[in-house]
Amino acid sequence: MKQGQRLLTAAVVCSLILAAAIPLGQTSPARADGPTWTKYSGEVDLENELYVTDAWVIRDDNTYRMWYTRLDINQSLMEMLPIMSGLHLCDIVHDLADLDFDAALDDLAALADTHHNVSDILEFLDSRRTVIGYAVSTNGINWKVINPAVLAGGSNQLWDNLGFPCVINDNGIYKMWYTRDRVDLSQRQLESLLSGLNEGDVARQNALAELAGSLSTVIGYAESRDGENWTVVKDEVLAGSGYVLEGVSDPCVIKDGDTYEMWYTQLTTELTEADLAGLLVELANDEILDAEALLGI
């Protein structure tokens, strides 16, 4: 989910030097005249909600309805830091900050030393997830939170983030499209792949490729009669190739007549499969990569 935002997911992606090295595809939209906007100088009140982003608002029956992405976390930062330190997650963060991808891979491999380590990490990740909340307002400024988690993950994956809601009212039925993490790994498979990062050149290359191919984002679809109680109709209505670099996210849907039209975000890259294989070989052989050149800095 992003962007759903787990440390382990970020570490794996960054260790491949792909998320940072490949820019999002961009286009230059045609400019058109629009209404004159006046910035509201006050604050929007969403009660005591924290870590909120990606709000989607519609207005019906003289009521503004908002669905938003929220980080659902049950620990303070001061409580998190000792846990991260004990699991050596801080080491991975520092490795990535230093662009020391080889050290990051070694530290990732060290996480699989024991089944207990991986279990603790997954428990840490599952204790902080992104969910979709719901609030209403009569003026668009002062909001009442109806439910801070009207839609949350429940796919029994290693971790399951939801976010980026898009909602329309279609003849009295609220229809939502949202972004969901997809992780095609069991805990045992994850432990095996992490161990493979430290078992020789070929094993590291294969482990990196399988990790990358097991992490992605897809777009799901849910319906509701009241905007609060949702039923997931299908948790994957649109997906990329299944590879982490080709996940889809951030849906925006309208209904034009009888046709639903969706715009969404997808990463584009000029890397070929041969280029990717070359990067994996370099990582597998512990070669020093020109990170600055890859990042374009």
Long-range contacts (C-beta under 8 A, 24 or more apart in sequence): 1-130, 1-161, 1-163, 1-164, 1-179, 1-181, 1-217, 1-249, 2-163, 2-179, 2-217, 2-249, 3-161, 3-163, 3-164, 3-179, 3-217, 3-249, 4-129, 4-130, 4-153, 4-159, 4-160, 4-161, 4-162, 4-163, 4-179, 4-180, 4-181, 4-217, 5-71, 5-130, 5-161, 6-125, 6-159, 6-161, 6-181, 7-84, 7-89, 7-92, 7-93, 7-125, 8-121, 8-125, 9-159, 9-181, 9-215, 10-96, 11-92, 11-93, 11-96, 11-104, 11-108, 12-108, 12-211, 12-212, 12-215, 13-212, 13-215, 13-244, 14-96, 14-101, 14-104, 15-96, 15-101, 15-104, 15-105, 15-108, 15-208, 15-283, 16-208, 16-212, 16-244, 16-279, 16-280, 16-283, 17-101, 17-279, 17-283, 17-289, 17-291, 17-294, 18-212, 18-244, 18-245, 18-269, 18-271, 18-276, 18-279, 20-294, 20-295, 21-294, 21-295, 21-296, 22-245, 22-267, 22-269, 22-271, 24-265, 24-267, 24-268, 25-266, 25-267, 25-268, 40-141, 42-141, 44-140, 44-141, 44-143, 45-141, 45-142, 45-143, 46-135, 46-143, 46-145, 47-135, 47-143, 47-144, 47-145, 49-133, 49-135, 49-145, 49-148, 52-133, 53-163, 54-163, 54-164, 54-165, 56-165, 56-166, 56-167, 57-140, 58-167, 58-168, 58-169, 60-169, 62-138, 63-136, 63-137, 63-138, 64-136, 64-137, 64-138, 64-139, 64-140, 64-143, 65-134, 65-135, 65-136, 65-167, 65-227, 66-134, 66-135, 66-136, 66-137, 66-143, 67-132, 67-133, 67-134, 67-150, 67-165, 67-167, 67-176, 67-227, 68-132, 68-133, 68-134, 68-135, 68-165, 69-130, 69-131, 69-132, 69-133, 69-162, 69-163, 69-164, 69-165, 70-130, 70-131, 70-132, 70-133, 70-148, 70-149, 71-128, 71-129, 71-130, 72-128, 72-129, 72-130, 72-131, 72-148, 72-149, 72-152, 73-127, 73-128, 74-127, 74-128, 75-127, 75-128, 83-124, 84-124, 87-111, 87-117, 87-120, 87-121, 87-124, 89-121, 89-124, 99-291, 99-292, 99-295, 101-283, 101-289, 101-291, 102-283, 102-286, 102-288, 105-197, 105-204, 105-208, 105-283, 106-197, 106-198, 108-194, 108-197, 109-194, 109-195, 109-196, 109-197, 109-198, 110-198, 111-194, 112-190, 112-191, 112-192, 112-194, 112-195, 112-197, 112-198, 115-191, 118-187, 118-190, 118-191, 118-194, 119-187, 122-158, 122-159, 122-187, 122-190, 125-158, 125-159, 126-158, 126-159, 129-153, 129-159, 129-160, 129-161, 130-161, 130-162, 130-163, 131-162, 131-163, 132-162, 132-163, 132-165, 132-176, 132-178, 134-227, 134-228, 136-227, 146-227, 146-228, 147-228, 150-224, 150-227, 150-228, 150-229, 150-230, 151-176, 151-178, 151-222, 151-230, 151-232, 153-180, 153-181, 155-180, 155-235, 157-181, 157-182, 157-183, 158-183, 158-185, 158-186, 158-187, 158-190, 159-183, 162-220, 164-249, 164-250, 164-251, 166-251, 166-252, 166-253, 167-227, 168-253, 168-254, 168-255, 170-255, 172-225, 173-223, 173-224, 173-225, 174-223, 174-224, 174-225, 174-226, 174-227, 175-221, 175-222, 175-223, 175-253, 176-221, 176-222, 176-223, 176-224, 176-230, 177-219, 177-220, 177-221, 177-237, 177-251, 177-253, 177-262, 178-219, 178-220, 178-221, 178-222, 178-251, 179-217, 179-218, 179-219, 179-220, 179-248, 179-249, 179-250, 179-251, 180-217, 180-218, 180-219, 180-220, 180-235, 180-236, 181-215, 181-216, 181-217, 182-215, 182-216, 182-217, 182-218, 182-236, 182-239, 182-242, 182-247, 183-214, 183-215, 184-213, 184-214, 184-216, 184-242, 185-214, 189-214, 201-284, 201-285, 201-286, 202-284, 204-283, 204-284, 205-280, 205-281, 205-283, 205-284, 208-280, 208-283, 208-284, 209-280, 212-243, 212-244, 212-245, 213-242, 213-243, 213-244, 214-244, 215-244, 216-240, 216-242, 216-243, 216-244, 216-246, 216-247, 217-247, 217-248, 217-249, 218-247, 218-248, 219-248, 219-249, 219-251, 219-262, 219-264, 238-262, 238-264, 240-266, 245-269, 245-271
